Structure formats: C-alpha cells, structure tokens
Amino acid sequence: MRAMRITPFLFPLLLSSAAIAQPAGDDPWKFGALRFGMSTQEARAATPGVEWKVLAGAPSPGIAYEIKASQLLELGGLRHDVRVGSRYGGTHHWEISTAAVAASVADCKARTAALVTELESRFGMFDLTAALVGAEKAVQVGKASRMKTVAGRGLFFVRSQHARTSADDLDIMVSTDFDENRGRQCNISARLDAQSPPPKHLNVSWDPARVIARPTIAYRNRSLRALGVPPQPLTVLVPCNIQASNGRIGSCLNGPAGQPIDPYRKLASDWALRYQLDIGTTDPQDQTVYPIDLPITISNDDVRDVDLESGTVLDLAQVKVVRNGRRDAADYLPNDPQLRQMSADIAVRCKVLEDGSMICGLKPGTTSPAEGFTLAAIQFCESLEIDPKLRDGSSAVGGFVERRLQFRSQASK
C-alpha cells in the first residue's frame, strides 16, 4: 500500500474509513482490531486484507520478527504507519509514524500535540525527556502533559515521553522533526515499548541449579589480580538480558546511568556475561532477549594461589583443548610500541584446575626480557580451557601444561 502525500488543506478530508478507529475504551493497549503485545502472526490474522511487509524474519518460512503496514492506525486525527514487533525486543514493541506536508511550524506542532493528547488519554502524563537547554521550550498539551520543542531557521523538533510506572504501562517516546526549507514535511513518530513476557516453555529466571556455564576459576582469579579482593564478600545484583535462543547472558548494566561506576560492580557485570542457563527447549533462530537479575558474589574464594614448582608435567598429546584452541599468540602481542619492535621466547607453565581452566606463570628457571611479554604469554595460555580428563581417561587436574610462545617483532614480519 503506497504512502499518501497529503496537503495541509485537504488533510481533514482524506482520513479514510479504512484506517482503524482508536477509541481508548477500557483497554488502553487496544487499537481497533490490533492490541499492543500481539505477535506478528496475531496482528496479521486480526487485520485480514491489510498488506504487511516483513522487515525482519527468520530463515524458517513464516517466522517474522518485525512487520509493517502503511497508514493503518488513526491517532490524534492522523493516519500512521505501524511497525509491530522487534527482532530483539519481542512482541511488545511498536513504532508508529506519519509523514505529511504541513503548512507551517505551528501546524506541525499542533499535529504532534494532538497525538500526545490522545496517548495521554490512554496512558497518562507525558513529560520532557530532559532539562531544557538553550532555545528549548516546554509546551503544555493535553490535560497535564508537556512537550520539549526547539525551533529556528525553519527547523522544528519535538520530544515528549511517557515513562512506564507499572507492568500494565508502556514506555512511549514521541518525536517530531520539520524543515520548512525542505518540503515542509512534518515527520512524527512514536515508539511504544514494554517488556515482552517469555513463553511458558522458557524459564528465564535465575536458578543456580540450572547454570551450565559460568566464569572459570582462572578467569575470576585473573580479573581480580589488578583490582584486589574486597575486604568482605561482596554480592552484586546485576541486571542483564538473557538470550531466548540459547540461555546465554547477552548484555548487562554496569550501574545506574549518569553515576560513577564502582569497579567491583563493573567486574560483577563482566562475570555475569559469562553465564549460561538451561532455560528449557530453545529455538536457535529466536533472537528475543528477556530481563534477568544475576546475583554475583566476589570474595577471597575467587583467588587461587598455585604452586608451579611441584607437580607432573602432562603429555600434550593427551590434553584435549575445549575452548579457544585456535587463538593466535600474535593477537596478544604487548601494546607497548617499544616491545613490538622486540622478539621474545617465553616459556609458560600452567596448573590445570578442576573446571579445566588454568592458572599460569613464567616457567620456573626461565626468564623473560620484559614484563609485558610475560603478561601477554600468561593471558594467552589462560584463555585456553581443557578437558579435566586426559584422552586416556585419567585426571588432568593438578597437572602442568607447558607452552613456549614466540613473539616476533613487527620489523621481522
């Protein structure tokens, strides 16, 4: 369905009855035949005869994450395109938009105000997105709402937001831009967001019994080397997202926005990213993420002191590398420009821990030309993880893995 170009004088006459009428009624999430939170399949089934364009879909036929229909919704006296769904945000994400010629800045502002007023009648007050700066102004609209506006040299912008206050509410951002010198097109959009509930067959809540991957012993030990252990055990509740496709933690917050980041909180977020949970039957093509809070404890238990002198050196032919075995030592070359002009052979000895990770150090009896090379070699070796059992079935735990790394200067390459 092609977009309509509407002149400001004919605009009131061109609102076709084909658009979905928008009485708020008792359900503010309901927009005629559509309801916010519908899946893309449900939205298409509820609007027979409407042409929906698939914007993002899975390789499997018929699976659509994001779809769009032109001029389907009527809000505030305007016809809007509607975009339903999000590849990552799930079903509870809409974007509505309209673009039509306006007679003036005042005309474009009035259209935006009408949209904010109608959304206010459904969801409550809209307010400024941030404090006013420079030429920005606060404009009262609706019963108790405000829009932030800025105008000058034929340009006009509006921002107004409604912040979610409950599980039955939405986060809504209304934006407008208008350029009187370039076609006088008034572009208005609104983004509606809420948290998509996970399907019943997925358990995305925290449960230590369902952990199938976590930061290794060696990684926790290594990441605490420079920072130091906190005086008392520290537990941080880290807000993250978990991936529906595999139960991996995909992103986490270091702390409240606009505030200094505590180094231990940042470390807890880093550790959280290495978790994976068994969340049930997953679909590898499902790119939705869901919120989850992970309790991360940092304590003296995360530090290991290992003896690299006494122990058995393992036969490398019996060792099975299970992670990061294809990494190149050259990727760990020190950043120091002077060291990059040098070559070095570093002998490293690593002790195998019970989870297959390794804590490493310079092999006793050997030397290194520079601390930077030593740290680079240790970091490379500690990135490797092996099977705690050797190929012959015996235990590798407590044994030593020895590696010799050669760093070549950039000049010799």
Contacts in CASP RR format, 6 or more apart in sequence:
PFRMAT RR
TARGET T0000
AUTHOR 0000-0000-0000
METHOD contacts of the structure
MODEL  1
MRAMRITPFLFPLLLSSAAIAQPAGDDPWKFGALRFGMSTQEARAATPGV
EWKVLAGAPSPGIAYEIKASQLLELGGLRHDVRVGSRYGGTHHWEISTAA
VAASVADCKARTAALVTELESRFGMFDLTAALVGAEKAVQVGKASRMKTV
AGRGLFFVRSQHARTSADDLDIMVSTDFDENRGRQCNISARLDAQSPPPK
HLNVSWDPARVIARPTIAYRNRSLRALGVPPQPLTVLVPCNIQASNGRIG
SCLNGPAGQPIDPYRKLASDWALRYQLDIGTTDPQDQTVYPIDLPITISN
DDVRDVDLESGTVLDLAQVKVVRNGRRDAADYLPNDPQLRQMSADIAVRC
KVLEDGSMICGLKPGTTSPAEGFTLAAIQFCESLEIDPKLRDGSSAVGGF
VERRLQFRSQASK
1 50 0 8 1.000
1 51 0 8 1.000
1 69 0 8 1.000
1 70 0 8 1.000
1 71 0 8 1.000
2 70 0 8 1.000
3 70 0 8 1.000
3 71 0 8 1.000
3 81 0 8 1.000
3 99 0 8 1.000
4 14 0 8 1.000
4 71 0 8 1.000
4 79 0 8 1.000
4 100 0 8 1.000
5 100 0 8 1.000
5 101 0 8 1.000
6 14 0 8 1.000
6 100 0 8 1.000
6 101 0 8 1.000
7 101 0 8 1.000
8 100 0 8 1.000
8 101 0 8 1.000
8 102 0 8 1.000
8 103 0 8 1.000
8 107 0 8 1.000
9 103 0 8 1.000
11 100 0 8 1.000
14 79 0 8 1.000
15 74 0 8 1.000
15 77 0 8 1.000
15 79 0 8 1.000
16 79 0 8 1.000
19 71 0 8 1.000
19 72 0 8 1.000
19 73 0 8 1.000
19 74 0 8 1.000
19 79 0 8 1.000
20 31 0 8 1.000
20 32 0 8 1.000
20 33 0 8 1.000
20 34 0 8 1.000
20 47 0 8 1.000
20 72 0 8 1.000
20 73 0 8 1.000
20 74 0 8 1.000
21 32 0 8 1.000
21 74 0 8 1.000
22 31 0 8 1.000
22 32 0 8 1.000
22 73 0 8 1.000
22 74 0 8 1.000
22 75 0 8 1.000
22 76 0 8 1.000
22 118 0 8 1.000
23 32 0 8 1.000
24 118 0 8 1.000
24 121 0 8 1.000
24 122 0 8 1.000
27 35 0 8 1.000
28 122 0 8 1.000
28 123 0 8 1.000
29 35 0 8 1.000
29 36 0 8 1.000
29 37 0 8 1.000
29 170 0 8 1.000
30 36 0 8 1.000
31 73 0 8 1.000
31 75 0 8 1.000
33 46 0 8 1.000
33 47 0 8 1.000
34 43 0 8 1.000
34 46 0 8 1.000
34 47 0 8 1.000
34 72 0 8 1.000
34 73 0 8 1.000
34 82 0 8 1.000
34 84 0 8 1.000
35 46 0 8 1.000
36 92 0 8 1.000
36 94 0 8 1.000
36 170 0 8 1.000
36 192 0 8 1.000
36 194 0 8 1.000
37 91 0 8 1.000
37 92 0 8 1.000
37 194 0 8 1.000
37 196 0 8 1.000
38 46 0 8 1.000
38 84 0 8 1.000
38 91 0 8 1.000
39 91 0 8 1.000
40 52 0 8 1.000
40 64 0 8 1.000
40 65 0 8 1.000
40 66 0 8 1.000
40 67 0 8 1.000
40 84 0 8 1.000
40 85 0 8 1.000
40 91 0 8 1.000
41 64 0 8 1.000
43 52 0 8 1.000
43 67 0 8 1.000
43 84 0 8 1.000
44 50 0 8 1.000
44 52 0 8 1.000
44 67 0 8 1.000
47 69 0 8 1.000
47 72 0 8 1.000
50 69 0 8 1.000
50 72 0 8 1.000
51 69 0 8 1.000
51 70 0 8 1.000
52 67 0 8 1.000
52 68 0 8 1.000
52 69 0 8 1.000
53 67 0 8 1.000
53 68 0 8 1.000
53 69 0 8 1.000
54 64 0 8 1.000
54 66 0 8 1.000
54 67 0 8 1.000
55 65 0 8 1.000
55 66 0 8 1.000
55 67 0 8 1.000
55 68 0 8 1.000
55 83 0 8 1.000
56 64 0 8 1.000
56 65 0 8 1.000
56 66 0 8 1.000
56 87 0 8 1.000
57 63 0 8 1.000
57 64 0 8 1.000
57 65 0 8 1.000
57 66 0 8 1.000
57 87 0 8 1.000
58 64 0 8 1.000
58 65 0 8 1.000
58 285 0 8 1.000
58 286 0 8 1.000
59 285 0 8 1.000
60 285 0 8 1.000
63 285 0 8 1.000
65 85 0 8 1.000
65 86 0 8 1.000
65 87 0 8 1.000
65 90 0 8 1.000
65 287 0 8 1.000
66 83 0 8 1.000
66 84 0 8 1.000
66 85 0 8 1.000
66 86 0 8 1.000
66 87 0 8 1.000
67 83 0 8 1.000
67 84 0 8 1.000
67 85 0 8 1.000
68 81 0 8 1.000
68 82 0 8 1.000
68 83 0 8 1.000
68 84 0 8 1.000
69 81 0 8 1.000
69 82 0 8 1.000
69 84 0 8 1.000
70 81 0 8 1.000
71 79 0 8 1.000
71 80 0 8 1.000
71 81 0 8 1.000
71 98 0 8 1.000
72 79 0 8 1.000
72 80 0 8 1.000
72 81 0 8 1.000
72 82 0 8 1.000
73 79 0 8 1.000
73 80 0 8 1.000
73 82 0 8 1.000
73 96 0 8 1.000
74 80 0 8 1.000
75 96 0 8 1.000
75 115 0 8 1.000
75 118 0 8 1.000
75 119 0 8 1.000
75 190 0 8 1.000
76 111 0 8 1.000
76 114 0 8 1.000
76 115 0 8 1.000
76 117 0 8 1.000
76 118 0 8 1.000
77 114 0 8 1.000
78 98 0 8 1.000
78 100 0 8 1.000
78 111 0 8 1.000
78 114 0 8 1.000
78 115 0 8 1.000
78 188 0 8 1.000
79 98 0 8 1.000
80 96 0 8 1.000
80 97 0 8 1.000
80 98 0 8 1.000
81 96 0 8 1.000
81 97 0 8 1.000
81 98 0 8 1.000
82 94 0 8 1.000
82 95 0 8 1.000
82 96 0 8 1.000
83 94 0 8 1.000
83 95 0 8 1.000
83 96 0 8 1.000
83 97 0 8 1.000
84 91 0 8 1.000
84 93 0 8 1.000
84 94 0 8 1.000
85 91 0 8 1.000
85 92 0 8 1.000
85 93 0 8 1.000
85 94 0 8 1.000
86 93 0 8 1.000
87 287 0 8 1.000
88 287 0 8 1.000
88 288 0 8 1.000
88 289 0 8 1.000
89 196 0 8 1.000
89 288 0 8 1.000
89 289 0 8 1.000
90 196 0 8 1.000
90 288 0 8 1.000
91 196 0 8 1.000
92 193 0 8 1.000
92 194 0 8 1.000
92 195 0 8 1.000
92 196 0 8 1.000
92 197 0 8 1.000
93 191 0 8 1.000
93 192 0 8 1.000
93 193 0 8 1.000
93 194 0 8 1.000
93 196 0 8 1.000
94 191 0 8 1.000
94 192 0 8 1.000
94 193 0 8 1.000
95 189 0 8 1.000
95 190 0 8 1.000
95 191 0 8 1.000
95 192 0 8 1.000
96 189 0 8 1.000
96 190 0 8 1.000
96 192 0 8 1.000
97 187 0 8 1.000
97 188 0 8 1.000
97 189 0 8 1.000
97 190 0 8 1.000
98 186 0 8 1.000
98 187 0 8 1.000
98 188 0 8 1.000
98 189 0 8 1.000
99 185 0 8 1.000
99 186 0 8 1.000
99 187 0 8 1.000
99 188 0 8 1.000
100 185 0 8 1.000
100 186 0 8 1.000
101 183 0 8 1.000
101 184 0 8 1.000
101 185 0 8 1.000
101 186 0 8 1.000
102 108 0 8 1.000
102 111 0 8 1.000
102 178 0 8 1.000
102 184 0 8 1.000
102 185 0 8 1.000
102 186 0 8 1.000
103 184 0 8 1.000
104 180 0 8 1.000
104 184 0 8 1.000
105 151 0 8 1.000
105 154 0 8 1.000
105 156 0 8 1.000
105 178 0 8 1.000
105 180 0 8 1.000
107 186 0 8 1.000
108 156 0 8 1.000
108 176 0 8 1.000
108 178 0 8 1.000
108 186 0 8 1.000
108 188 0 8 1.000
109 139 0 8 1.000
109 149 0 8 1.000
109 156 0 8 1.000
109 158 0 8 1.000
109 176 0 8 1.000
111 176 0 8 1.000
111 186 0 8 1.000
111 188 0 8 1.000
112 147 0 8 1.000
112 158 0 8 1.000
112 160 0 8 1.000
112 174 0 8 1.000
112 176 0 8 1.000
112 186 0 8 1.000
112 188 0 8 1.000
113 139 0 8 1.000
113 141 0 8 1.000
113 142 0 8 1.000
113 147 0 8 1.000
115 174 0 8 1.000
115 188 0 8 1.000
115 190 0 8 1.000
116 126 0 8 1.000
116 141 0 8 1.000
116 142 0 8 1.000
116 145 0 8 1.000
116 147 0 8 1.000
116 160 0 8 1.000
116 174 0 8 1.000
117 141 0 8 1.000
117 142 0 8 1.000
117 145 0 8 1.000
119 126 0 8 1.000
119 162 0 8 1.000
119 172 0 8 1.000
119 174 0 8 1.000
119 190 0 8 1.000
120 126 0 8 1.000
120 141 0 8 1.000
120 142 0 8 1.000
120 143 0 8 1.000
120 144 0 8 1.000
120 145 0 8 1.000
120 162 0 8 1.000
123 162 0 8 1.000
123 169 0 8 1.000
123 170 0 8 1.000
123 172 0 8 1.000
124 144 0 8 1.000
124 145 0 8 1.000
124 162 0 8 1.000
125 143 0 8 1.000
125 144 0 8 1.000
125 145 0 8 1.000
125 162 0 8 1.000
126 141 0 8 1.000
126 145 0 8 1.000
126 146 0 8 1.000
126 147 0 8 1.000
126 160 0 8 1.000
126 161 0 8 1.000
126 162 0 8 1.000
126 172 0 8 1.000
126 174 0 8 1.000
127 145 0 8 1.000
127 146 0 8 1.000
127 160 0 8 1.000
127 161 0 8 1.000
127 162 0 8 1.000
127 163 0 8 1.000
128 138 0 8 1.000
128 146 0 8 1.000
128 147 0 8 1.000
128 148 0 8 1.000
128 159 0 8 1.000
128 160 0 8 1.000
128 161 0 8 1.000
129 148 0 8 1.000
129 159 0 8 1.000
129 160 0 8 1.000
129 161 0 8 1.000
129 173 0 8 1.000
130 148 0 8 1.000
132 138 0 8 1.000
132 148 0 8 1.000
135 150 0 8 1.000
135 151 0 8 1.000
135 152 0 8 1.000
136 148 0 8 1.000
136 149 0 8 1.000
136 150 0 8 1.000
137 148 0 8 1.000
137 149 0 8 1.000
137 150 0 8 1.000
138 146 0 8 1.000
138 147 0 8 1.000
138 148 0 8 1.000
138 149 0 8 1.000
139 146 0 8 1.000
139 147 0 8 1.000
139 148 0 8 1.000
139 149 0 8 1.000
140 146 0 8 1.000
141 147 0 8 1.000
141 160 0 8 1.000
145 160 0 8 1.000
146 160 0 8 1.000
147 158 0 8 1.000
147 159 0 8 1.000
147 160 0 8 1.000
147 174 0 8 1.000
148 158 0 8 1.000
148 159 0 8 1.000
148 160 0 8 1.000
149 156 0 8 1.000
149 157 0 8 1.000
149 158 0 8 1.000
150 156 0 8 1.000
150 157 0 8 1.000
151 157 0 8 1.000
153 181 0 8 1.000
154 178 0 8 1.000
154 179 0 8 1.000
154 180 0 8 1.000
154 181 0 8 1.000
155 177 0 8 1.000
155 178 0 8 1.000
155 179 0 8 1.000
155 180 0 8 1.000
156 176 0 8 1.000
156 177 0 8 1.000
156 178 0 8 1.000
156 179 0 8 1.000
156 180 0 8 1.000
157 175 0 8 1.000
157 176 0 8 1.000
157 177 0 8 1.000
157 178 0 8 1.000
158 174 0 8 1.000
158 175 0 8 1.000
158 176 0 8 1.000
158 177 0 8 1.000
159 173 0 8 1.000
159 174 0 8 1.000
159 175 0 8 1.000
159 176 0 8 1.000
160 173 0 8 1.000
160 174 0 8 1.000
161 171 0 8 1.000
161 172 0 8 1.000
161 173 0 8 1.000
161 174 0 8 1.000
162 170 0 8 1.000
162 171 0 8 1.000
162 172 0 8 1.000
163 171 0 8 1.000
164 170 0 8 1.000
164 171 0 8 1.000
164 194 0 8 1.000
169 194 0 8 1.000
170 192 0 8 1.000
170 193 0 8 1.000
170 194 0 8 1.000
171 192 0 8 1.000
171 193 0 8 1.000
171 194 0 8 1.000
172 190 0 8 1.000
172 191 0 8 1.000
172 192 0 8 1.000
172 193 0 8 1.000
173 190 0 8 1.000
173 191 0 8 1.000
174 188 0 8 1.000
174 189 0 8 1.000
174 190 0 8 1.000
175 188 0 8 1.000
175 189 0 8 1.000
175 190 0 8 1.000
175 191 0 8 1.000
176 186 0 8 1.000
176 187 0 8 1.000
176 188 0 8 1.000
176 189 0 8 1.000
177 187 0 8 1.000
178 184 0 8 1.000
178 185 0 8 1.000
178 186 0 8 1.000
178 187 0 8 1.000
179 185 0 8 1.000
195 290 0 8 1.000
195 291 0 8 1.000
196 288 0 8 1.000
196 290 0 8 1.000
198 204 0 8 1.000
198 244 0 8 1.000
198 290 0 8 1.000
201 280 0 8 1.000
201 281 0 8 1.000
202 244 0 8 1.000
202 279 0 8 1.000
202 280 0 8 1.000
202 281 0 8 1.000
202 282 0 8 1.000
202 290 0 8 1.000
203 210 0 8 1.000
203 279 0 8 1.000
203 280 0 8 1.000
204 242 0 8 1.000
204 244 0 8 1.000
204 247 0 8 1.000
204 277 0 8 1.000
204 279 0 8 1.000
204 290 0 8 1.000
204 292 0 8 1.000
205 292 0 8 1.000
206 277 0 8 1.000
206 292 0 8 1.000
206 293 0 8 1.000
206 294 0 8 1.000
206 295 0 8 1.000
207 277 0 8 1.000
210 277 0 8 1.000
210 278 0 8 1.000
210 279 0 8 1.000
211 275 0 8 1.000
211 276 0 8 1.000
211 277 0 8 1.000
211 278 0 8 1.000
212 276 0 8 1.000
212 277 0 8 1.000
212 278 0 8 1.000
213 248 0 8 1.000
213 274 0 8 1.000
213 275 0 8 1.000
213 276 0 8 1.000
214 274 0 8 1.000
214 275 0 8 1.000
214 276 0 8 1.000
215 223 0 8 1.000
215 271 0 8 1.000
215 274 0 8 1.000
215 275 0 8 1.000
216 274 0 8 1.000
216 353 0 8 1.000
216 355 0 8 1.000
216 356 0 8 1.000
216 357 0 8 1.000
216 385 0 8 1.000
217 302 0 8 1.000
217 304 0 8 1.000
217 353 0 8 1.000
217 354 0 8 1.000
217 355 0 8 1.000
217 357 0 8 1.000
217 359 0 8 1.000
218 304 0 8 1.000
218 353 0 8 1.000
218 357 0 8 1.000
218 358 0 8 1.000
218 359 0 8 1.000
218 382 0 8 1.000
219 271 0 8 1.000
219 274 0 8 1.000
219 357 0 8 1.000
219 382 0 8 1.000
220 271 0 8 1.000
220 302 0 8 1.000
220 303 0 8 1.000
221 302 0 8 1.000
221 303 0 8 1.000
221 304 0 8 1.000
221 359 0 8 1.000
222 359 0 8 1.000
222 379 0 8 1.000
222 382 0 8 1.000
223 267 0 8 1.000
223 270 0 8 1.000
223 271 0 8 1.000
224 267 0 8 1.000
224 298 0 8 1.000
224 302 0 8 1.000
224 303 0 8 1.000
227 263 0 8 1.000
227 264 0 8 1.000
227 267 0 8 1.000
229 298 0 8 1.000
229 299 0 8 1.000
229 300 0 8 1.000
229 302 0 8 1.000
229 303 0 8 1.000
230 264 0 8 1.000
230 298 0 8 1.000
230 299 0 8 1.000
232 299 0 8 1.000
233 297 0 8 1.000
233 298 0 8 1.000
233 299 0 8 1.000
233 300 0 8 1.000
233 301 0 8 1.000
234 264 0 8 1.000
234 268 0 8 1.000
234 297 0 8 1.000
234 298 0 8 1.000
234 299 0 8 1.000
235 295 0 8 1.000
235 296 0 8 1.000
235 297 0 8 1.000
235 298 0 8 1.000
236 264 0 8 1.000
236 265 0 8 1.000
236 268 0 8 1.000
236 295 0 8 1.000
236 296 0 8 1.000
236 297 0 8 1.000
236 298 0 8 1.000
237 293 0 8 1.000
237 294 0 8 1.000
237 295 0 8 1.000
237 296 0 8 1.000
238 252 0 8 1.000
238 253 0 8 1.000
238 265 0 8 1.000
238 268 0 8 1.000
238 269 0 8 1.000
238 272 0 8 1.000
238 293 0 8 1.000
238 294 0 8 1.000
238 295 0 8 1.000
238 296 0 8 1.000
239 252 0 8 1.000
239 253 0 8 1.000
239 291 0 8 1.000
239 292 0 8 1.000
239 293 0 8 1.000
240 249 0 8 1.000
240 250 0 8 1.000
240 251 0 8 1.000
240 252 0 8 1.000
240 253 0 8 1.000
240 269 0 8 1.000
240 272 0 8 1.000
240 273 0 8 1.000
240 291 0 8 1.000
240 292 0 8 1.000
240 293 0 8 1.000
240 294 0 8 1.000
241 249 0 8 1.000
241 250 0 8 1.000
241 251 0 8 1.000
241 252 0 8 1.000
241 289 0 8 1.000
241 290 0 8 1.000
241 291 0 8 1.000
241 292 0 8 1.000
242 248 0 8 1.000
242 249 0 8 1.000
242 250 0 8 1.000
242 277 0 8 1.000
242 279 0 8 1.000
242 289 0 8 1.000
242 290 0 8 1.000
242 291 0 8 1.000
242 292 0 8 1.000
243 249 0 8 1.000
243 250 0 8 1.000
243 287 0 8 1.000
243 288 0 8 1.000
243 289 0 8 1.000
244 279 0 8 1.000
244 282 0 8 1.000
244 283 0 8 1.000
244 286 0 8 1.000
244 287 0 8 1.000
244 288 0 8 1.000
244 289 0 8 1.000
244 290 0 8 1.000
245 282 0 8 1.000
245 283 0 8 1.000
245 284 0 8 1.000
245 285 0 8 1.000
245 286 0 8 1.000
245 287 0 8 1.000
246 276 0 8 1.000
246 282 0 8 1.000
246 284 0 8 1.000
247 276 0 8 1.000
247 277 0 8 1.000
247 278 0 8 1.000
247 279 0 8 1.000
247 282 0 8 1.000
248 275 0 8 1.000
248 276 0 8 1.000
249 272 0 8 1.000
249 273 0 8 1.000
249 274 0 8 1.000
249 275 0 8 1.000
249 276 0 8 1.000
249 292 0 8 1.000
249 294 0 8 1.000
250 273 0 8 1.000
250 289 0 8 1.000
251 273 0 8 1.000
251 289 0 8 1.000
252 269 0 8 1.000
252 272 0 8 1.000
252 273 0 8 1.000
252 294 0 8 1.000
253 269 0 8 1.000
254 261 0 8 1.000
254 265 0 8 1.000
254 266 0 8 1.000
254 269 0 8 1.000
255 261 0 8 1.000
255 262 0 8 1.000
255 265 0 8 1.000
255 269 0 8 1.000
264 298 0 8 1.000
267 298 0 8 1.000
268 296 0 8 1.000
268 298 0 8 1.000
269 296 0 8 1.000
271 296 0 8 1.000
271 298 0 8 1.000
272 294 0 8 1.000
272 296 0 8 1.000
275 294 0 8 1.000
304 353 0 8 1.000
304 359 0 8 1.000
306 351 0 8 1.000
306 359 0 8 1.000
307 351 0 8 1.000
308 349 0 8 1.000
308 351 0 8 1.000
308 361 0 8 1.000
308 363 0 8 1.000
308 364 0 8 1.000
308 400 0 8 1.000
309 364 0 8 1.000
311 398 0 8 1.000
311 399 0 8 1.000
311 400 0 8 1.000
312 398 0 8 1.000
312 399 0 8 1.000
312 400 0 8 1.000
313 349 0 8 1.000
313 399 0 8 1.000
313 400 0 8 1.000
313 401 0 8 1.000
313 402 0 8 1.000
314 352 0 8 1.000
314 390 0 8 1.000
314 396 0 8 1.000
314 399 0 8 1.000
314 400 0 8 1.000
314 401 0 8 1.000
315 390 0 8 1.000
316 401 0 8 1.000
316 402 0 8 1.000
317 391 0 8 1.000
318 390 0 8 1.000
318 391 0 8 1.000
318 392 0 8 1.000
318 396 0 8 1.000
319 386 0 8 1.000
319 387 0 8 1.000
319 390 0 8 1.000
319 391 0 8 1.000
319 396 0 8 1.000
319 401 0 8 1.000
320 386 0 8 1.000
320 387 0 8 1.000
320 389 0 8 1.000
320 390 0 8 1.000
320 391 0 8 1.000
321 384 0 8 1.000
321 385 0 8 1.000
321 386 0 8 1.000
321 387 0 8 1.000
322 356 0 8 1.000
322 385 0 8 1.000
322 386 0 8 1.000
322 387 0 8 1.000
323 384 0 8 1.000
323 385 0 8 1.000
324 383 0 8 1.000
324 384 0 8 1.000
324 385 0 8 1.000
325 384 0 8 1.000
327 380 0 8 1.000
327 383 0 8 1.000
327 384 0 8 1.000
329 376 0 8 1.000
329 377 0 8 1.000
329 380 0 8 1.000
329 405 0 8 1.000
329 406 0 8 1.000
329 407 0 8 1.000
330 407 0 8 1.000
330 408 0 8 1.000
331 380 0 8 1.000
332 376 0 8 1.000
332 377 0 8 1.000
332 379 0 8 1.000
332 380 0 8 1.000
333 339 0 8 1.000
333 340 0 8 1.000
333 376 0 8 1.000
333 407 0 8 1.000
334 340 0 8 1.000
334 370 0 8 1.000
334 372 0 8 1.000
334 373 0 8 1.000
334 375 0 8 1.000
334 376 0 8 1.000
334 407 0 8 1.000
336 370 0 8 1.000
336 372 0 8 1.000
339 370 0 8 1.000
339 372 0 8 1.000
339 373 0 8 1.000
340 409 0 8 1.000
340 410 0 8 1.000
341 409 0 8 1.000
341 410 0 8 1.000
341 411 0 8 1.000
342 369 0 8 1.000
342 370 0 8 1.000
342 373 0 8 1.000
342 407 0 8 1.000
342 409 0 8 1.000
343 406 0 8 1.000
343 407 0 8 1.000
343 408 0 8 1.000
343 409 0 8 1.000
343 412 0 8 1.000
344 368 0 8 1.000
344 369 0 8 1.000
344 370 0 8 1.000
344 373 0 8 1.000
344 406 0 8 1.000
344 407 0 8 1.000
345 404 0 8 1.000
345 405 0 8 1.000
345 406 0 8 1.000
345 407 0 8 1.000
346 362 0 8 1.000
346 366 0 8 1.000
346 368 0 8 1.000
346 373 0 8 1.000
346 374 0 8 1.000
346 376 0 8 1.000
346 377 0 8 1.000
346 404 0 8 1.000
346 405 0 8 1.000
346 406 0 8 1.000
346 407 0 8 1.000
347 362 0 8 1.000
347 363 0 8 1.000
347 366 0 8 1.000
347 402 0 8 1.000
347 403 0 8 1.000
347 404 0 8 1.000
348 360 0 8 1.000
348 361 0 8 1.000
348 362 0 8 1.000
348 363 0 8 1.000
348 377 0 8 1.000
348 378 0 8 1.000
348 381 0 8 1.000
348 402 0 8 1.000
348 403 0 8 1.000
348 404 0 8 1.000
348 405 0 8 1.000
349 360 0 8 1.000
349 361 0 8 1.000
349 362 0 8 1.000
349 363 0 8 1.000
349 364 0 8 1.000
349 400 0 8 1.000
349 401 0 8 1.000
349 402 0 8 1.000
350 358 0 8 1.000
350 359 0 8 1.000
350 360 0 8 1.000
350 361 0 8 1.000
350 381 0 8 1.000
350 382 0 8 1.000
350 400 0 8 1.000
350 401 0 8 1.000
350 402 0 8 1.000
350 403 0 8 1.000
351 358 0 8 1.000
351 359 0 8 1.000
351 360 0 8 1.000
351 398 0 8 1.000
351 399 0 8 1.000
351 400 0 8 1.000
352 358 0 8 1.000
352 386 0 8 1.000
352 388 0 8 1.000
352 396 0 8 1.000
352 397 0 8 1.000
352 398 0 8 1.000
352 399 0 8 1.000
352 400 0 8 1.000
352 401 0 8 1.000
353 359 0 8 1.000
353 397 0 8 1.000
353 398 0 8 1.000
354 388 0 8 1.000
354 397 0 8 1.000
355 385 0 8 1.000
355 388 0 8 1.000
356 385 0 8 1.000
356 386 0 8 1.000
356 387 0 8 1.000
356 388 0 8 1.000
356 396 0 8 1.000
356 397 0 8 1.000
357 382 0 8 1.000
357 385 0 8 1.000
358 381 0 8 1.000
358 382 0 8 1.000
358 384 0 8 1.000
358 385 0 8 1.000
358 386 0 8 1.000
358 401 0 8 1.000
359 382 0 8 1.000
360 377 0 8 1.000
360 378 0 8 1.000
360 381 0 8 1.000
360 382 0 8 1.000
361 374 0 8 1.000
361 378 0 8 1.000
361 381 0 8 1.000
362 368 0 8 1.000
362 374 0 8 1.000
362 377 0 8 1.000
362 378 0 8 1.000
363 402 0 8 1.000
368 374 0 8 1.000
368 377 0 8 1.000
373 407 0 8 1.000
376 407 0 8 1.000
377 403 0 8 1.000
377 405 0 8 1.000
377 407 0 8 1.000
380 405 0 8 1.000
381 401 0 8 1.000
381 403 0 8 1.000
381 405 0 8 1.000
386 396 0 8 1.000
386 401 0 8 1.000
387 396 0 8 1.000
388 395 0 8 1.000
388 396 0 8 1.000
388 397 0 8 1.000
389 395 0 8 1.000
389 396 0 8 1.000
390 396 0 8 1.000
END
